[in-house]
Amino acid sequence: MLLIVRTILAVVYSLLVCIFGSIFCLFSPRDPRHVARFGHLFGRMSTLFGITVEKRLPPGAEQYGNCIYVANHQNNYDMVTVSSMVQPRTVTVGKKSLLWVPFFGPLYWLTGNLLIDRDNRAKAHGTISQVVEQFKKRDISIWMFPEGTRSRGRGLMPFKTGAFHAAIAAGVPIVPICVSNTHGKINLNRWSNGLVIIEMLPPIETTGYGKDRVRELAELCRAQMQAKIAELDAEVAQREAAAKKGN
């Protein structure tokens, strides 16, 4: 019963956000301020799903300036966990096919996100140039998932290098964002689905890196994220065990 109620409420809420959001964005289409605004609205559904999301930003995070945020990509619940961490004037990079998702697609485009053709290698390679060009044209940061796919419980997948090529070419830092494990954690028929911690790490400067060292940069970032995610998972397990014991 709880699953049915949550599903109905989530669908209705999402439709309202998409419809009224698209209308709202028509007055200032593709303004990058919209992405965080509506991302945070989707993030509010974490409460509906019984998830407690704890966000951690390092001191001075608001002073980072333009950068490329990279986050681990686990499953569809990222929409209600990670989206709450999107920073002001940050846009995401998504598949071109997202445009055709009913209701959500138009909102995704109107908020100012970038769409790429991942099925065409030539066009996907040109995405790096598009990202760099966007940094020049607009006062934005860009959010990317370097794994390129949802991990679905397989741990942190190998990183593709597109985000790192773009960061080097644009001369902006990489800022890792780490999310504790959500695979197999969320049961919509259960009232409480525990704690998820999202932590932003300090920027990784790209100065001094060239195309010949892009894989080195990607592996450095992945190693930092892997260590932090393991740390967050251990903390979540400890705190949830303590909460159960206390009850």
Order of alpha helices (4+ residues) and beta strands (2+ residues): alpha-alpha-alpha-beta-beta-beta-alpha-beta-alpha-beta-alpha-beta-beta-alpha
